[in-house]
Amino acid sequence: MNLNLTAINLDNNINKNPISRTNNYPREMDSDWGQLEIISEPVPNQNNNDDYSYSPKIAVEDNKIYVVWEDLTNYNNVGNDRDIFYRYFNGIKWSDIQVISEPIDGQNYNTGDSLEPDIAVYNSKIYVVWHDNNNTNGANSDMDIFYRCNLSGKSWEPIQVISEPIYGQNSNTYES
């Protein structure tokens, strides 16, 4: 498998035209670059993602590419708040987009903003963290650190608030 990546740096100033705030940093390689793919679109070559996508993070293991990002799109009826989107490439094609900051797919329970995700993959187990101001598991609406993992490759474990020392109690009342 040839791995073709393009790094794109976006600043978070939403008052500017998105084109004017995109910087591409190509790197010369011994092979040709593949065709550009916009992975935040659920269907290639159709503009179904009608809002901003931010803070992409990538992990690679065993020729698979895993990507998370925050997005304002009301994909799969999850509302117009910022959510954490996930997608992976298995070497042949991209998976469907999953909204992992919602506890139940297709329902808008998390009405807070889910921001700045990060991802790690080890032995095909996927680990994602982000900060969020949703009142999940009694965390209140201050900014907390949320965690979710996929240990089987098939389904996501329940969301955990890891910045609260006692599960279900809002003892950390400051921004995390």
PyMOL commands that set and color helices and strands:
alter all, ss='L'
color gray80, all
select helices_A, chain A and resi 18-21+75-77+136-138
alter helices_A, ss='H'
color red, helices_A
select strands_A, chain A and resi 8-10+22-24+53-61+64-71+83-89+98-99+114-122+125-132+144-150+160-161
alter strands_A, ss='S'
color yellow, strands_A
deselect
rebuild
show_as cartoon
